[in-house]
């Protein structure tokens, strides 16, 4: 598999109206130090969607990726505990 060296950061991938994994990317809602939030739509989903995209790339600090992975771990744990309590 060839590596695309033209991509500088995820900003090159996540642009308005592009389709990523079935999600149609909308406007950027917020840009923080660790991630950017985009509105999105997806066929079959009728509620508003926000996609949180970590800011990773050649010029981004590695802490952004580590923080994002930590949030995912916490989210999985919260889902498990929430389902077990019902």
C-alpha positions as CSV (number, residue, x, y, z in Angstrom):
1,X,0.0,0.0,0.0
2,X,1.5,3.3,-1.1
3,X,1.6,6.2,1.4
4,X,0.2,9.5,0.2
5,X,2.8,12.1,1.2
6,X,0.8,15.0,-0.2
7,X,-1.6,15.1,2.8
8,X,-0.2,17.6,5.3
9,X,-2.9,17.1,8.0
10,X,-6.5,15.9,8.5
11,X,-7.6,19.4,7.3
12,X,-6.8,18.2,3.8
13,X,-9.3,15.3,4.2
14,X,-12.1,16.8,6.2
15,X,-13.5,19.6,4.0
16,X,-17.1,20.7,3.6
17,X,-19.2,18.5,1.2
18,X,-16.6,15.6,1.2
19,X,-17.9,12.1,2.1
20,X,-15.9,10.2,4.7
21,X,-17.1,6.7,5.7
22,X,-20.7,7.6,4.6
23,X,-20.7,10.9,6.5
24,X,-21.2,14.1,4.4
25,X,-19.0,16.7,6.1
26,X,-20.7,20.0,6.8
27,X,-19.3,23.3,8.1
28,X,-16.6,23.5,10.7
29,X,-18.3,24.4,14.0
30,X,-15.3,24.8,16.3
31,X,-11.6,24.4,16.2
32,X,-9.8,23.8,19.5
33,X,-6.2,22.9,20.4
34,X,-6.9,19.1,20.2
35,X,-9.6,18.7,17.6
36,X,-12.1,20.3,15.2
37,X,-15.8,19.8,15.3
38,X,-17.8,19.5,12.0
39,X,-21.5,19.3,11.4
40,X,-22.3,16.2,9.3
41,X,-25.1,14.2,7.9
42,X,-25.5,10.5,7.1
43,X,-28.2,8.7,5.3
44,X,-30.5,7.0,7.8
45,X,-29.6,9.3,10.7
46,X,-32.2,12.0,11.2
47,X,-30.7,13.8,14.2
48,X,-27.9,16.4,14.1
49,X,-24.4,15.0,14.1
50,X,-21.1,16.5,15.2
51,X,-17.9,14.8,14.2
52,X,-14.9,15.4,16.4
53,X,-11.7,15.1,14.3
54,X,-8.4,15.0,16.1
55,X,-5.8,17.5,14.9
56,X,-3.0,15.2,13.8
57,X,-0.4,15.6,11.2
58,X,3.1,16.7,10.5
59,X,2.8,20.0,12.3
60,X,0.5,19.0,15.2
61,X,1.6,18.0,18.7
62,X,1.3,14.3,19.5
63,X,-0.6,15.2,22.6
64,X,-3.7,15.9,20.4
65,X,-3.8,12.2,19.4
66,X,-3.1,10.9,22.9
67,X,-5.9,13.1,24.3
68,X,-8.3,11.9,21.7
69,X,-7.5,8.3,22.3
70,X,-8.0,8.9,26.1
71,X,-11.5,10.4,25.4
72,X,-12.4,7.3,23.3
73,X,-11.4,5.0,26.2
74,X,-13.4,7.0,28.7
75,X,-16.4,7.1,26.3
76,X,-16.4,3.3,25.9
77,X,-16.2,2.9,29.7
78,X,-19.2,5.3,30.2
79,X,-21.2,3.4,27.6
80,X,-20.6,0.0,29.4
81,X,-21.5,1.4,32.8
82,X,-24.6,3.2,31.4
83,X,-25.9,0.0,29.8
84,X,-25.2,-2.1,32.9
85,X,-27.2,0.2,35.1
86,X,-30.4,-0.3,33.1
